[in-house]
């Protein structure tokens, strides 16, 4: 297949999965070699093994990092620092797109960015919602309260004492007054961790103090 024919076929696809290009009786290696030649010519951008996107000049629309994160490693949803920044709960700009998954922890770096995935138990894989990006593509992201709990769970060893100082100074939580304390505690219960529940109770008390300061 010539590139112009290939481009016309896939230009409406947000991402290109090589598996979708391989009919049952196709010579898979020939197709892989062709994709690699187009990649070397900068006609395709490789995101991970078997996943590509057309170059900016040929693609019809550009999927968001949120959508790409969901698709690169599934099942997953965006959470942790990237979601906290998205909700303006922490002030620092976060460049790496962080997600949680029921699969093993992993990381992919490509021309679009760095995509980091942290493992959580299947029981805790909930508390996320579907939104649409600017291209109209659905992506999954943690609810604000779940992003907080996921984050605390994965940094639990850092909580040794004086939790409030960690909330206030180490991670500089902000705009937390609208967070639902019951949801935080309900999500914390999914992890079956006494320490996580203790940290989350302390955070809920911290939310109350911040409300009283306003």
Secondary structure, 3 states (H helix, E strand, C coil): CCHHHHHHHHCCCCCEEHHHHCCCCCCHHHHHHHHHHHHHCCCEEEEECCEEEECCCCCCCCCCHHHHHHHHCCCEEECHHHHHHHCCCECCCCCCEEEEECCCCEEEECCCCEEEEEECCHHHCCCEEEEECCCCCEEEEECHHHHHHHHHHHCHHHCCCCHHHHHHHHCCECCCCCCCHHHHHHHHHCCCCHHHHHHHHHHHHHHHHHHHHC
